[in-house]
Amino acid sequence: MIGFPRTRIGLDPGTANTLLYVKGRGVAVNEPSLVTIHADSGHIEAVGEQAEANRGRTPLKYETARPIQGGTVSNLDLFDGMLDRFLQKAELRGPLQRLEVVVAAPSGMTEVERLAVVESLRKAGAADVMLVDQVLAAARGAGLAVEESRGRMVVNIGAGVTDVAILSLGNTVYSRATRVAGDDMDAAIVGHIRATHQLIIGERTAERLKMKIGSAIPDTRELSLPVTGRCISKGLPREVAIRSSEIREAIAASLERIRNAIREALEQTPPELSADLVETGIVLTGGVALLRNLDRFISSDCGLPVRVAETPLASVIHGLAYQLDRLRASDWRRFGNGG
């Protein structure tokens, strides 16, 4: 009997964005990991970019939710619905579709959380599923020669989790996932502006402030950006100019926790690999890697060269694409719903 043709895909289900790569076609989906649901029925009304456009603007009967928190699936039903819509958008949903999926998983993900993701993919039509360490995929996507017998260090800083890893010979020698990343910084900015300016702003505004005028260390010139929010005392819209020094102060605690995670990784690194890192340095991936002067902030503390990957937001999905091109049939781990 002739079997159905199979399609190989790579999936990076991030806290902020979900990316889906289809072998032979490229990145078919790159959208926010968001869903708009009906508050009473829980029915999914919109996902991705449409849900992002709705955020903070929907009537009370609708809610915008994140199925993924801290790098892991927090609401399986919403994740299933979001994944199904994304597969439809990529034209990968249908009775004749048989999918082979490589999915990125943060190093801190528990076995139960991993099995939940696998189950969602099985329900979506995956015949075979392979879980790949997210930070290893990020390293490959950043162009690092991780198969060599030299130490490489990657720090992948996304929205929900920071993954720090030492790599050698195509494997992870040490890894640690810290659930402090971009979302924590955004929340700190919201709190700072509320306390300092008596102004309520949303997460989207906080993220814009972080990336537009934020920096890890002082710049040569002070920047500012006007933002509009709701005045706490009067309940009316009000505009305030926010300075870059305020953003730096707000995110300082989050950056310190990330720096501590990097220090701990360096302390746990075998001496031979530590010597390699003096030359190979540290590579930053993930959305927060684009924060100004973050490379200098980390380098000044650890004394190693630090650089930002060429495409930090897409490093993981590029790494999954790299692996998909090199997988053999015997490499797939099977879960009983295909063969």
C-alpha positions as a Markdown table, in Angstrom:
| # | Residue | x | y | z |
|---|---|---|---|---|
| 1 | Met | 0.0 | 0.0 | 0.0 |
| 2 | Ile | 1.3 | 3.4 | -0.9 |
| 3 | Gly | 1.6 | 5.7 | 2.1 |
| 4 | Phe | 0.6 | 9.4 | 2.1 |
| 5 | Pro | 3.5 | 11.8 | 1.4 |
| 6 | Arg | 5.0 | 13.4 | 4.5 |
| 7 | Thr | 5.9 | 17.0 | 5.0 |
| 8 | Arg | 8.7 | 17.9 | 7.3 |
| 9 | Ile | 8.2 | 21.0 | 9.4 |
| 10 | Gly | 10.1 | 22.9 | 12.2 |
| 11 | Leu | 8.2 | 24.5 | 15.0 |
| 12 | Asp | 9.4 | 27.2 | 17.4 |
| 13 | Pro | 6.6 | 27.8 | 19.9 |
| 14 | Gly | 7.9 | 30.9 | 21.7 |
| 15 | Thr | 6.2 | 32.9 | 24.4 |
| 16 | Ala | 6.0 | 36.0 | 22.2 |
| 17 | Asn | 6.0 | 34.5 | 18.7 |
| 18 | Thr | 5.5 | 31.1 | 17.0 |
| 19 | Leu | 7.5 | 30.3 | 13.9 |
| 20 | Leu | 6.8 | 27.5 | 11.6 |
| 21 | Tyr | 9.2 | 26.3 | 8.9 |
| 22 | Val | 8.2 | 24.0 | 6.0 |
| 23 | Lys | 11.0 | 22.1 | 4.3 |
| 24 | Gly | 11.2 | 23.2 | 0.7 |
| 25 | Arg | 9.1 | 26.3 | 1.3 |
| 26 | Gly | 10.8 | 28.3 | 4.1 |
| 27 | Val | 9.2 | 30.0 | 7.1 |
| 28 | Ala | 5.4 | 29.8 | 6.5 |
| 29 | Val | 4.3 | 31.3 | 9.8 |
| 30 | Asn | 5.8 | 34.0 | 12.0 |
| 31 | Glu | 3.1 | 35.4 | 14.2 |
| 32 | Pro | 2.5 | 36.4 | 17.8 |
| 33 | Ser | 1.6 | 33.5 | 20.2 |
| 34 | Leu | -1.7 | 35.1 | 21.1 |
| 35 | Val | -5.4 | 34.1 | 20.9 |
| 36 | Thr | -8.5 | 36.1 | 21.3 |
| 37 | Ile | -11.2 | 34.1 | 23.0 |
| 38 | His | -14.9 | 34.7 | 23.9 |
| 39 | Ala | -14.9 | 35.2 | 27.7 |
| 40 | Asp | -18.0 | 33.1 | 28.3 |
| 41 | Ser | -17.6 | 30.2 | 25.9 |
| 42 | Gly | -13.9 | 30.1 | 25.6 |
| 43 | His | -14.2 | 29.9 | 21.8 |
| 44 | Ile | -11.2 | 31.1 | 19.9 |
| 45 | Glu | -12.1 | 34.1 | 17.7 |
| 46 | Ala | -8.6 | 35.0 | 16.4 |
| 47 | Val | -5.0 | 34.0 | 16.6 |
| 48 | Gly | -1.6 | 35.5 | 15.8 |
| 49 | Glu | -1.4 | 38.9 | 14.1 |
| 50 | Gln | -5.2 | 39.4 | 14.3 |
| 51 | Ala | -5.2 | 38.6 | 18.0 |
| 52 | Glu | -2.3 | 41.0 | 18.5 |
| 53 | Ala | -4.2 | 43.8 | 16.7 |
| 54 | Asn | -7.1 | 43.1 | 19.0 |
| 55 | Arg | -5.0 | 43.2 | 22.2 |
| 56 | Gly | -6.2 | 45.9 | 24.6 |
| 57 | Arg | -9.0 | 46.9 | 22.2 |
| 58 | Thr | -11.6 | 44.2 | 22.5 |
| 59 | Pro | -15.0 | 44.5 | 24.1 |
| 60 | Leu | -15.4 | 43.0 | 27.6 |
| 61 | Lys | -16.9 | 39.8 | 26.2 |
| 62 | Tyr | -13.5 | 39.0 | 24.6 |
| 63 | Glu | -10.1 | 38.3 | 26.1 |
| 64 | Thr | -6.6 | 38.1 | 24.7 |
| 65 | Ala | -4.6 | 35.3 | 26.1 |
| 66 | Arg | -1.1 | 33.7 | 25.7 |
| 67 | Pro | -1.2 | 29.9 | 25.5 |
| 68 | Ile | 2.6 | 29.9 | 26.2 |
| 69 | Gln | 4.1 | 31.3 | 29.4 |
| 70 | Gly | 7.7 | 31.2 | 30.4 |
| 71 | Gly | 8.6 | 29.2 | 27.3 |
| 72 | Thr | 6.1 | 26.4 | 28.1 |
| 73 | Val | 2.5 | 25.6 | 27.2 |
| 74 | Ser | 0.3 | 27.0 | 30.0 |
| 75 | Asn | -3.1 | 26.4 | 28.4 |
| 76 | Leu | -3.2 | 23.2 | 26.3 |
| 77 | Asp | -6.6 | 23.8 | 24.8 |
| 78 | Leu | -5.7 | 27.3 | 23.6 |
| 79 | Phe | -2.3 | 26.0 | 22.3 |
| 80 | Asp | -4.1 | 23.3 | 20.3 |
| 81 | Gly | -6.5 | 25.9 | 18.8 |
| 82 | Met | -3.7 | 28.3 | 18.0 |
| 83 | Leu | -1.5 | 25.5 | 16.4 |
| 84 | Asp | -4.4 | 24.3 | 14.4 |
| 85 | Arg | -5.1 | 27.7 | 12.9 |
| 86 | Phe | -1.4 | 28.2 | 12.1 |
| 87 | Leu | -1.2 | 24.9 | 10.3 |
| 88 | Gln | -4.3 | 25.8 | 8.3 |
| 89 | Lys | -2.6 | 29.1 | 7.4 |
| 90 | Ala | 0.4 | 27.2 | 6.2 |
| 91 | Glu | -1.9 | 24.8 | 4.3 |
| 92 | Leu | -0.7 | 21.8 | 6.4 |
| 93 | Arg | -4.1 | 20.8 | 7.7 |
| 94 | Gly | -6.1 | 18.0 | 6.0 |
| 95 | Pro | -6.8 | 14.3 | 6.0 |
| 96 | Leu | -4.0 | 13.6 | 3.6 |
| 97 | Gln | -1.4 | 15.5 | 5.5 |
| 98 | Arg | 1.2 | 13.5 | 7.4 |
| 99 | Leu | 3.7 | 15.7 | 9.3 |
| 100 | Glu | 7.1 | 15.0 | 10.6 |
| 101 | Val | 7.8 | 17.7 | 13.2 |
| 102 | Val | 11.0 | 19.0 | 14.8 |
| 103 | Val | 10.0 | 21.2 | 17.7 |
| 104 | Ala | 12.2 | 23.5 | 19.9 |
| 105 | Ala | 12.0 | 22.9 | 23.6 |
| 106 | Pro | 13.6 | 25.1 | 26.4 |
| 107 | Ser | 16.1 | 23.2 | 28.5 |
| 108 | Gly | 14.0 | 23.8 | 31.6 |
| 109 | Met | 10.8 | 22.2 | 30.2 |
| 110 | Thr | 9.7 | 19.2 | 32.3 |
| 111 | Glu | 8.9 | 15.8 | 30.9 |
| 112 | Val | 5.2 | 16.4 | 31.5 |
| 113 | Glu | 5.4 | 19.7 | 29.6 |
| 114 | Arg | 7.3 | 18.0 | 26.7 |
| 115 | Leu | 4.7 | 15.2 | 26.5 |
| 116 | Ala | 1.9 | 17.8 | 26.4 |
| 117 | Val | 3.5 | 19.5 | 23.4 |
| 118 | Val | 3.9 | 16.1 | 21.7 |
| 119 | Glu | 0.3 | 15.2 | 22.3 |
| 120 | Ser | -0.8 | 18.5 | 20.8 |
| 121 | Leu | 1.2 | 17.8 | 17.7 |
| 122 | Arg | -0.1 | 14.3 | 17.4 |
| 123 | Lys | -3.7 | 15.7 | 17.5 |
| 124 | Ala | -2.7 | 18.1 | 14.8 |
| 125 | Gly | -1.6 | 15.3 | 12.5 |
| 126 | Ala | 2.0 | 14.7 | 13.3 |
| 127 | Ala | 3.2 | 11.2 | 12.5 |
| 128 | Asp | 6.6 | 11.7 | 14.0 |
| 129 | Val | 7.8 | 14.3 | 16.5 |
| 130 | Met | 11.4 | 15.1 | 17.6 |
| 131 | Leu | 12.1 | 17.5 | 20.4 |
| 132 | Val | 15.3 | 19.5 | 20.1 |
| 133 | Asp | 16.9 | 21.7 | 22.7 |
| 134 | Gln | 16.0 | 25.2 | 21.9 |
| 135 | Val | 19.4 | 26.7 | 22.7 |
| 136 | Leu | 21.2 | 24.1 | 20.5 |
| 137 | Ala | 18.9 | 25.0 | 17.6 |
| 138 | Ala | 19.6 | 28.7 | 18.3 |
| 139 | Ala | 23.4 | 28.0 | 18.1 |
| 140 | Arg | 23.0 | 26.2 | 14.8 |
| 141 | Gly | 20.8 | 28.9 | 13.5 |
| 142 | Ala | 23.4 | 31.5 | 14.5 |
| 143 | Gly | 26.0 | 29.7 | 12.3 |
| 144 | Leu | 28.1 | 28.2 | 15.1 |
| 145 | Ala | 30.1 | 25.1 | 14.4 |
| 146 | Val | 28.7 | 23.2 | 17.4 |
| 147 | Glu | 29.8 | 19.8 | 16.0 |
| 148 | Glu | 33.4 | 20.7 | 16.7 |
| 149 | Ser | 35.2 | 19.7 | 19.8 |
| 150 | Arg | 35.4 | 23.3 | 21.0 |
| 151 | Gly | 33.4 | 25.0 | 23.6 |
| 152 | Arg | 30.7 | 27.4 | 22.5 |
| 153 | Met | 28.4 | 29.5 | 24.7 |
| 154 | Val | 24.9 | 30.6 | 23.6 |
| 155 | Val | 22.5 | 32.8 | 25.6 |
| 156 | Asn | 19.0 | 32.7 | 24.1 |
| 157 | Ile | 16.9 | 35.5 | 25.7 |
| 158 | Gly | 13.3 | 35.4 | 24.6 |
| 159 | Ala | 10.1 | 36.8 | 26.0 |
| 160 | Gly | 9.5 | 34.2 | 28.7 |
| 161 | Val | 12.7 | 32.4 | 29.4 |
| 162 | Thr | 16.5 | 32.9 | 29.1 |
| 163 | Asp | 18.4 | 29.7 | 28.1 |
| 164 | Val | 22.1 | 29.7 | 28.8 |
| 165 | Ala | 24.2 | 26.8 | 27.5 |
| 166 | Ile | 27.7 | 25.5 | 26.9 |
| 167 | Leu | 28.0 | 23.4 | 23.8 |
| 168 | Ser | 30.6 | 21.0 | 22.4 |
| 169 | Leu | 30.6 | 18.1 | 19.9 |
| 170 | Gly | 27.0 | 18.8 | 18.9 |
| 171 | Asn | 25.7 | 18.4 | 22.4 |
| 172 | Thr | 24.8 | 20.4 | 25.5 |
| 173 | Val | 27.5 | 20.2 | 28.2 |
| 174 | Tyr | 25.7 | 22.6 | 30.6 |
| 175 | Ser | 22.4 | 24.3 | 30.3 |
| 176 | Arg | 20.2 | 26.4 | 32.6 |
| 177 | Ala | 16.8 | 28.0 | 31.9 |
| 178 | Thr | 15.9 | 31.0 | 33.9 |
| 179 | Arg | 12.3 | 32.3 | 33.7 |
| 180 | Val | 13.3 | 35.9 | 33.5 |
| 181 | Ala | 13.4 | 37.5 | 30.1 |
| 182 | Gly | 11.6 | 40.1 | 28.0 |
| 183 | Asp | 8.2 | 39.8 | 29.7 |
| 184 | Asp | 9.7 | 40.5 | 33.1 |
| 185 | Met | 11.4 | 43.6 | 31.8 |
| 186 | Asp | 8.1 | 44.8 | 30.2 |
| 187 | Ala | 6.3 | 44.3 | 33.5 |
| 188 | Ala | 9.0 | 46.2 | 35.4 |
| 189 | Ile | 8.6 | 49.1 | 33.0 |
| 190 | Val | 4.8 | 49.2 | 33.4 |
| 191 | Gly | 5.4 | 49.2 | 37.2 |
| 192 | His | 8.0 | 51.9 | 37.1 |
| 193 | Ile | 5.9 | 54.3 | 35.0 |
| 194 | Arg | 2.8 | 53.6 | 37.2 |
| 195 | Ala | 4.8 | 54.4 | 40.4 |
| 196 | Thr | 6.8 | 57.3 | 39.0 |
| 197 | His | 4.4 | 59.1 | 36.7 |
| 198 | Gln | 1.0 | 57.8 | 38.0 |
| 199 | Leu | 0.3 | 56.6 | 34.5 |
| 200 | Ile | -1.0 | 53.2 | 33.4 |
| 201 | Ile | 0.4 | 51.8 | 30.1 |
| 202 | Gly | 0.0 | 48.5 | 28.4 |
| 203 | Glu | 2.5 | 45.7 | 27.7 |
| 204 | Arg | 2.9 | 46.7 | 24.0 |
| 205 | Thr | 3.8 | 50.3 | 25.0 |
| 206 | Ala | 6.3 | 48.9 | 27.6 |
| 207 | Glu | 8.0 | 46.7 | 25.0 |
| 208 | Arg | 8.2 | 49.6 | 22.5 |
| 209 | Leu | 9.9 | 51.7 | 25.2 |
| 210 | Lys | 12.4 | 48.9 | 25.9 |
| 211 | Met | 13.4 | 48.4 | 22.4 |
| 212 | Lys | 13.3 | 52.0 | 21.2 |
| 213 | Ile | 15.1 | 53.8 | 24.0 |
| 214 | Gly | 16.1 | 51.1 | 26.5 |
| 215 | Ser | 19.7 | 50.1 | 27.0 |
| 216 | Ala | 21.7 | 47.8 | 29.3 |
| 217 | Ile | 24.3 | 50.4 | 30.1 |
| 218 | Pro | 24.3 | 54.2 | 29.8 |
| 219 | Asp | 24.6 | 55.6 | 26.3 |
| 220 | Thr | 26.5 | 58.6 | 25.2 |
| 221 | Arg | 23.3 | 60.6 | 24.9 |
| 222 | Glu | 20.0 | 60.5 | 26.7 |
| 223 | Leu | 17.0 | 59.5 | 24.7 |
| 224 | Ser | 13.3 | 60.1 | 25.4 |
| 225 | Leu | 10.0 | 58.9 | 23.9 |
| 226 | Pro | 6.5 | 60.3 | 24.5 |
| 227 | Val | 3.9 | 57.7 | 25.6 |
| 228 | Thr | 0.2 | 58.0 | 26.3 |
| 229 | Gly | -1.5 | 56.2 | 29.0 |
| 230 | Arg | -4.4 | 56.6 | 31.6 |
| 231 | Cys | -3.8 | 58.9 | 34.5 |
| 232 | Ile | -4.4 | 57.0 | 37.8 |
| 233 | Ser | -5.9 | 60.0 | 39.6 |
| 234 | Lys | -8.1 | 61.5 | 36.9 |
| 235 | Gly | -8.8 | 58.4 | 34.8 |
| 236 | Leu | -8.1 | 60.5 | 31.6 |
| 237 | Pro | -5.5 | 60.0 | 28.8 |
| 238 | Arg | -2.2 | 61.8 | 29.5 |
| 239 | Glu | 1.1 | 62.0 | 27.6 |
| 240 | Val | 4.4 | 61.7 | 29.4 |
| 241 | Ala | 8.0 | 61.8 | 28.0 |
| 242 | Ile | 9.9 | 58.8 | 29.3 |
| 243 | Arg | 13.7 | 59.0 | 29.5 |
| 244 | Ser | 16.1 | 56.1 | 28.6 |
| 245 | Ser | 17.6 | 56.3 | 32.0 |
| 246 | Glu | 14.2 | 55.4 | 33.5 |
| 247 | Ile | 14.0 | 52.3 | 31.3 |
| 248 | Arg | 17.5 | 51.3 | 32.2 |
| 249 | Glu | 16.6 | 51.6 | 35.9 |
| 250 | Ala | 13.4 | 49.6 | 35.5 |
| 251 | Ile | 15.0 | 46.6 | 33.8 |
| 252 | Ala | 18.2 | 46.6 | 35.9 |
| 253 | Ala | 17.0 | 43.8 | 38.2 |
| 254 | Ser | 16.0 | 41.5 | 35.3 |
| 255 | Leu | 19.4 | 42.1 | 33.6 |
| 256 | Glu | 21.2 | 41.3 | 36.8 |
| 257 | Arg | 19.4 | 37.9 | 37.1 |
| 258 | Ile | 20.4 | 37.1 | 33.5 |
| 259 | Arg | 24.0 | 38.1 | 34.2 |
| 260 | Asn | 24.0 | 35.8 | 37.3 |
| 261 | Ala | 22.8 | 32.9 | 35.2 |
| 262 | Ile | 25.7 | 33.5 | 32.8 |
| 263 | Arg | 28.2 | 33.7 | 35.6 |
| 264 | Glu | 26.9 | 30.4 | 37.0 |
| 265 | Ala | 27.3 | 28.7 | 33.6 |
| 266 | Leu | 30.8 | 29.9 | 33.4 |
| 267 | Glu | 31.6 | 28.6 | 36.9 |
| 268 | Gln | 30.3 | 25.2 | 35.9 |
| 269 | Thr | 32.2 | 25.0 | 32.6 |
| 270 | Pro | 35.0 | 22.4 | 32.4 |
| 271 | Pro | 38.5 | 24.1 | 32.3 |
| 272 | Glu | 39.2 | 22.9 | 28.8 |
| 273 | Leu | 36.0 | 24.4 | 27.4 |
| 274 | Ser | 36.6 | 27.6 | 29.5 |
| 275 | Ala | 39.8 | 28.1 | 27.6 |
| 276 | Asp | 37.9 | 27.8 | 24.3 |
| 277 | Leu | 35.4 | 30.5 | 25.3 |
| 278 | Val | 38.2 | 33.1 | 25.6 |
| 279 | Glu | 38.4 | 32.8 | 21.8 |
| 280 | Thr | 34.9 | 31.8 | 20.8 |
| 281 | Gly | 33.1 | 34.0 | 23.3 |
| 282 | Ile | 29.4 | 34.3 | 23.8 |
| 283 | Val | 26.6 | 34.5 | 21.2 |
| 284 | Leu | 23.3 | 36.2 | 22.0 |
| 285 | Thr | 20.1 | 35.1 | 20.4 |
| 286 | Gly | 16.4 | 35.8 | 21.0 |
| 287 | Gly | 14.5 | 39.1 | 20.8 |
| 288 | Val | 16.0 | 40.7 | 23.9 |
| 289 | Ala | 19.5 | 40.3 | 22.2 |
| 290 | Leu | 18.5 | 43.4 | 20.3 |
| 291 | Leu | 18.5 | 45.5 | 23.5 |
| 292 | Arg | 21.1 | 48.2 | 23.0 |
| 293 | Asn | 24.4 | 47.6 | 24.6 |
| 294 | Leu | 23.5 | 44.2 | 26.1 |
| 295 | Asp | 26.6 | 42.7 | 24.5 |
| 296 | Arg | 28.8 | 45.3 | 26.2 |
| 297 | Phe | 26.9 | 44.8 | 29.5 |
| 298 | Ile | 27.7 | 41.1 | 29.5 |
| 299 | Ser | 31.2 | 41.4 | 28.2 |
| 300 | Ser | 32.2 | 43.9 | 30.8 |
| 301 | Asp | 31.2 | 41.5 | 33.6 |
| 302 | Cys | 32.7 | 38.2 | 32.3 |
| 303 | Gly | 35.6 | 39.5 | 30.3 |
| 304 | Leu | 34.7 | 37.4 | 27.2 |
| 305 | Pro | 33.9 | 38.7 | 23.7 |
| 306 | Val | 30.1 | 38.9 | 23.2 |
| 307 | Arg | 28.3 | 39.3 | 19.9 |
| 308 | Val | 24.7 | 39.3 | 18.8 |
| 309 | Ala | 23.6 | 36.7 | 16.2 |
| 310 | Glu | 22.9 | 38.1 | 12.7 |
| 311 | Thr | 19.2 | 37.2 | 12.9 |
| 312 | Pro | 18.6 | 36.7 | 16.7 |
| 313 | Leu | 14.8 | 36.5 | 16.4 |
| 314 | Ala | 15.0 | 33.7 | 13.8 |
| 315 | Ser | 18.0 | 31.8 | 15.1 |
| 316 | Val | 16.0 | 28.9 | 16.5 |
| 317 | Ile | 13.8 | 28.4 | 13.4 |
| 318 | His | 16.9 | 28.6 | 11.2 |
| 319 | Gly | 18.6 | 25.9 | 13.4 |
| 320 | Leu | 15.5 | 23.7 | 13.1 |
| 321 | Ala | 15.6 | 24.1 | 9.3 |
| 322 | Tyr | 19.3 | 23.1 | 9.4 |
| 323 | Gln | 18.5 | 20.0 | 11.3 |
| 324 | Leu | 15.5 | 19.0 | 9.2 |
| 325 | Asp | 17.8 | 19.0 | 6.1 |
| 326 | Arg | 20.1 | 16.5 | 7.8 |
| 327 | Leu | 17.7 | 14.1 | 9.5 |
| 328 | Arg | 17.5 | 10.5 | 8.4 |
| 329 | Ala | 14.4 | 8.3 | 8.7 |
| 330 | Ser | 16.1 | 6.4 | 11.6 |
| 331 | Asp | 16.6 | 9.6 | 13.6 |
| 332 | Trp | 12.9 | 10.1 | 14.2 |
| 333 | Arg | 11.5 | 9.2 | 17.6 |
| 334 | Arg | 8.1 | 7.7 | 17.1 |
| 335 | Phe | 5.1 | 8.1 | 19.3 |
| 336 | Gly | 2.8 | 5.4 | 18.0 |
| 337 | Asn | 0.5 | 7.4 | 15.7 |
| 338 | Gly | 2.5 | 6.9 | 12.5 |
| 339 | Gly | 5.1 | 4.8 | 11.0 |
